[in-house]
């Protein structure tokens, strides 16, 4: 039912765990997938039609990439997926870590969307931004600098949705829970059982799969969600619906 045939979809962080699922899902929906990631990232996937390697922390490179993408045609959708964190608690947030995580997870996504926006306005079938945020933006689960950036990303999304709806541009966000991707490798290296332990905190009893985030993004970017803008959709296995460990304790 979701049809992007003949339309271009831009995906940042396309070489990562969620990014690869995004490229596959959108290609399955007929999209011309424009994959973006840093230099050295492997973007040689069958689902990818066009690649751009650039550093999101380099403002000039972001603008150049956006201009190159627009030259080949206006995007129907931009999936802002790139993200990164290592500062797990407040004690880990140095001034350098704060700047890097805010810049990568918020500033770069804002500038990239701003650069692509003029070409996306007033398309006959509309256009959409989907920002991959995090449950960390909605409640505290650690990674405070990353969480602050992802919360800022929701504010940016709401600004786009409010100011650009009249130009046929929608903006929404997804707030994934814990997704088992290579981003968890450093934690698993320290504690091989951490994924199992964290899974028990989720009402669903498991971590979220990358394809579940990708499916939600495809829906929000598609005409099926034409009446939805300014919304944040949790894809979190029920984590934000309630505190299951607390309930288990009081219920015995």
HELIX and SHEET records of a PDB file:
HELIX    1   1 UNK A   17  UNK A   28  1                                  12    
HELIX    2   2 UNK A   59  UNK A   71  1                                  13    
HELIX    3   3 UNK A   90  UNK A   92  5                                   3    
HELIX    4   4 UNK A   95  UNK A  102  1                                   8    
HELIX    5   5 UNK A  103  UNK A  107  3                                   5    
HELIX    6   6 UNK A  108  UNK A  120  1                                  13    
HELIX    7   7 UNK A  135  UNK A  137  5                                   3    
HELIX    8   8 UNK A  144  UNK A  164  1                                  21    
HELIX    9   9 UNK A  165  UNK A  167  5                                   3    
HELIX   10  10 UNK A  182  UNK A  184  5                                   3    
HELIX   11  11 UNK A  185  UNK A  190  1                                   6    
HELIX   12  12 UNK A  194  UNK A  199  1                                   6    
HELIX   13  13 UNK A  210  UNK A  221  1                                  12    
HELIX   14  14 UNK A  223  UNK A  225  5                                   3    
HELIX   15  15 UNK A  239  UNK A  241  5                                   3    
HELIX   16  16 UNK A  244  UNK A  251  1                                   8    
SHEET    1   A 7 UNK A  48  UNK A  53  0                                        
SHEET    2   A 7 UNK A  32  UNK A  37  1                                        
SHEET    3   A 7 UNK A   8  UNK A  12  1                                        
SHEET    4   A 7 UNK A  75  UNK A  80  1                                        
SHEET    5   A 7 UNK A 127  UNK A 132  1                                        
SHEET    6   A 7 UNK A 169  UNK A 176  1                                        
SHEET    7   A 7 UNK A 232  UNK A 235  1                                        
END                                                                             
